[in-house]
Amino acid sequence: MLTDPDCLFCKITAGEIPSDQVYSDEYVVVFKDINPKASVHLLIVPREHIKSLNELEEKHDSLIAHCMRLLPKIAKEQGLDNGFRTVINTGAGGGQEVFHLHIHLLGSNDLGDAWF
């Protein structure tokens, strides 16, 4: 599995930097965003270092499917029964700040204009 020794999220998924984890398996780590935009704001981060959506390849299909199927499960565990929002920022122009693919999972009683 590819990792980047200088990547913040690679260090978090490896356990080198602490995070407030809510889920972990062999493919991903899910933890609370340190700058939340909603009452529930989680990051779903693959353990494999993939810079962004632009770098996805066919070999990542099962990983991405795993992430997509995991999102509603995690949302339900967080009490988001009325719905949730997912966001993937891609590239600097798309608002990506950490260049390791990740999915934002946001939810609250009223998301309103909570956006990036």
Secondary structure by P-SEA (a helix, b strand, c coil): cccccccaaaaaaacccccccccccccbbbbbbccccccbbbbbcccccccccccccccaaaaaaaaaaaaaaaaaaacccccbbbbbbcccccccccccbbbbbbbccccccccc
